[in-house]
Amino acid sequence: MIVLNFASCYLSPSRIEGFDGDSLFPFDEDAIICVGEHSSYHPRQLINNLHTIIEKGAENDEIMRIDKEKALSLLEGQEGVPKQDMDIIDDFGDGLGFDE
């Protein structure tokens, strides 16, 4: 899925040199897919939501892996995609490939 590749590219620059673990860490695949759906596959909102989850997750030293349930709980209260951005997605979204 494109959303998994997108998330991996977003997370990659934050890796320490020599990191050879899962490219989605600390997320699992289901969490990324869920956050993608929650973000309406809007790239800016997806990045914002991933950032929010990482920041909130970092406040809790017990979290080692972020699954779907943990991602949703950390996103609780977050707003969705802004209306003007949703209009653009509705007009041009079919060509973006995020719904594949």
C-alpha positions in Angstrom: 0.0 0.0 0.0 1.2 3.5 -0.8 0.4 4.7 2.7 2.9 2.3 4.1 5.6 3.5 1.8 4.7 7.1 2.5 5.0 6.6 6.2 8.3 4.7 5.8 9.7 7.7 3.9 8.5 10.1 6.5 10.1 8.1 9.4 13.4 7.3 7.6 15.2 10.6 8.1 14.7 10.3 11.9 16.6 7.0 12.1 19.9 6.7 13.8 22.8 5.7 11.6 23.0 1.9 11.2 19.3 1.3 12.0 18.3 -2.0 10.4 14.9 -2.5 12.1 11.4 -2.3 10.7 11.0 0.8 8.5 7.6 1.6 10.1 8.9 1.3 13.7 7.5 2.3 16.2 4.2 1.7 14.3 2.9 -1.6 13.1 1.3 -1.9 9.6 -2.3 -1.8 10.9 -1.6 1.4 12.8 -0.3 3.1 9.7 -3.3 2.0 7.6 -5.6 3.1 10.4 -3.9 6.5 10.6 -4.1 6.8 6.8 -7.8 6.2 6.9 -8.3 8.6 9.9 -6.4 11.2 7.8 -8.5 10.6 4.7 -5.2 9.6 3.0 -4.4 13.3 2.9 -0.5 13.5 3.0 -0.2 16.6 5.2 -2.8 15.4 7.7 -1.1 11.9 7.7 2.2 13.5 8.5 0.7 15.7 11.2 -1.1 12.7 12.7 2.0 10.5 12.7 3.9 13.3 14.4 1.2 13.8 17.0 1.2 10.1 17.8 5.0 9.9 18.1 5.1 13.0 20.3 2.3 11.8 22.6 3.8 8.3 22.6 7.2 9.6 23.6 5.6 11.1 26.7 4.8 7.6 27.9 8.0 5.7 28.3 6.1 2.4 28.5 5.1 2.5 24.8 7.5 0.4 22.7 5.3 -0.3 19.7 2.3 1.6 18.4 -0.6 -0.6 17.3 -3.9 0.4 15.8 -5.6 0.8 19.2 -2.8 2.8 20.7 -2.7 5.1 17.6 -6.4 5.8 17.8 -6.2 6.5 21.5 -3.3 8.9 21.0 -5.3 10.6 18.1 -8.3 11.1 20.3 -9.5 14.7 20.0 -7.5 15.4 16.8 -9.3 17.3 14.1 -9.7 15.7 10.7 -8.7 17.1 7.3 -9.5 20.8 6.9 -12.6 21.5 4.7 -10.6 23.3 2.0 -8.1 20.4 1.7 -11.0 17.9 1.5 -12.5 19.9 -1.4 -9.1 19.5 -3.2 -9.0 15.8 -2.5 -12.6 15.4 -3.8 -11.7 17.2 -7.0 -8.3 15.6 -7.6 -8.0 12.7 -5.2 -8.5 9.9 -7.7 -5.1 10.6 -9.3 -3.2 10.6 -6.0 -3.2 6.9 -5.5 -3.7 6.9 -1.7 -7.0 4.9 -2.0 -5.3 1.9 -3.6 
